[in-house]
C-alpha cells in the first residue's frame, strides 16, 4: 500500500506541492521515482508518528510493568515527539500548511492531520514540556509515589501527552473530542495519584472529572448540531459549508455549546473551579506538566474553532470578543491575581496565577487585531516556559522540604540556593521583567491596547503586573528573609529535578533576549488564522 501523502500548501505562493512516498520533488517540480527507503517512510509519516509513538508506548509500559523500563520508554516517546515537532515547525515557518491523510483516504471523507504555524507552536509547547517532565519524573515519582504505581503513572502520563498532541494536530472535529477525552481521562488519574501525599487529591480529581465531563458534553452536543447541519466533521470542510448557514438559529446554539465546552477545559473564569485544587494536590511533575500544556491546548482549540471553523466574522456577529472574552478575561486577571495574593500555599498561589494568565490570553483575543492575536499565541508559548519552570522548582522544594506552604519554605533560599534561584527566575518572567519572555508577551498586549487607544486597559495590565509582583514577593520574602526551621540541613534536590527546571528558566531568558523566532512564529500563526497571506515580516 502506498504511504499516505503529505501535501504542503504554500500559502504565500498560492500553490500546492505534493510529496508521496518514493517521490522526490525537485526545486522545479520535476519528480523522480525511487524505491522508498526507511528515512523516506519516516519523513512522509511524521504527522502520524507525532502521536502514534507515545500512544503505542503507553500500553507497552503497562505490559512490561518495570519501573526502569517505564521511565526509559516515557523518555523515548516524549523525545521522539519533540524531534518531530521541531522538524514540522521548520516546514511551516513560512506560512505553509501540512495536510496528512490517514490511510490515504483524502479529506473530508478521511481523517486528516493538519499542521500550520498555529498548532506547530502548540506542538512545540507540549513536546518540549513533556520531555522536560519525563526527565523530571524519575526522582519526583520515586519520592511521591510507590514503586508499584510507577508503571501506571508513566502509562497515564504518555496517554495524556499523546492526547494533547492529538488535539493539537488533528484536522477532524470529532477526533479532537476523542483525543480530548484521552488526555482528560488520563489527567484525572494523574491528579488522583497525589492522594499518596494528600488525600484531598481524590476530591480534586473528582471535581475535575465532573467539570471536565460537563465541558466535553457541551462540546460534543455543539459538534453534533454542526454535523446535523453540514454532514461533515472535517474542520476545513466545516469552514466551507458553515457560511451558507449563517442565518440558522441551530448554528448559533452549536457555536455556544462548543465555546462553553472548550472554555471549561481551558479554565476560563468563572469556569475555572477545577483548576486550583487539581494543581495544588496533584504530584509535582503532573502539576508542572499540566500547568504548562493542558490549558494552552484548550485555548488553541477554542482559537481554531473561532477563526478557522466558524470564522472571525461570525464570532464578531455573536459578540464573542467584546462581550464575552474581553470582560471575562479581565475579570479572570483581576480575580486570579487578588486571590493569589492571599494564599499560604505556593502551589495555590501559582494555580490562581494561572487563572490570571489565561485571562491575558483571552484579552488578546478580545482585542480583535493581528497584534492582539499574536500576543495570545506568543503568551501561550511563553506562559508554558514560565509556569513549567515555577512548578518544577516547587516540586524540587517539595522533594527536599516535604511541603510548599509558605511556612515550610522559610529559609529555602539558603537551604536550596540553586532551586530557589530557578524559582526567582521564573517569578521574574511571570511578573514581566525585561529580558524575560513574560515581558515580551505583555509588551505585545500593551501594543495591541495602544493600537485600540484603550488606555484604561493599559492601566489594568500594568496594575495586575504589580499584583503579580506582590504575590511572588511573598514567596521570595519567606525564602530569603525568614530563618529556616531548626534541624533542616542545607542541600539541593537531585540533578534530574534541577536540569529540566533550569532548562526552562534559561529558555525564559533566551527567548526574552532573542524573541525573533517565537514572535515570527506567533505572528505567522496569527496571520494564518486571520486569513492574511504570507508569513511574518
Secondary structure, 3 states (H helix, E strand, C coil): CCCCCEEEEECCCCEEEEECCCEEECCCCCEEECCCCHHHHHHHCHHHHHHHHHHHHHHHHHHHCCHHHHHHHHHHHHHHHHHHHHHHHHHHCCCCEEEEEHHHCCCCCCCEEEECHHHHHHHHHHHHHHHHHHHHHHHHHHHHCCHHHHHHHHHHHHHHHHHHHHHHHECEHHHHHHHHHHHHHHHHHHHHHHHHCCCHHHHHHHHHHHHHHHHHHHHHHHHHHHHHHHCCCEHHHHHHHHHHHCCCHHHHHHHHHHHHHHHHHCCCCCCCCCHHHHHHHCCHHHHHHHHHHHHHHHHHHHHHHHHHHHCHHHHHHCCHHHHHHHHHHHHHHHHHHHHHHCCCEHHHHHHHHHHHHHHHHHHHHHCCCHHHHHHHHHHHHHHHHHHHHHHHHHHHHHHHHCCCECCCCCCHHHHCHHHHHHHHHHHHHHHCCCCCHHHHHHHHHHHHHHHHCCHHHHHHHHHHHHHHHHHHHHHHHHHHHCCCCCCCCCCCCCHHHHHHHHHHHHHHHHHHHCCHHHHHHHHHHHHHHHCCCCCCC
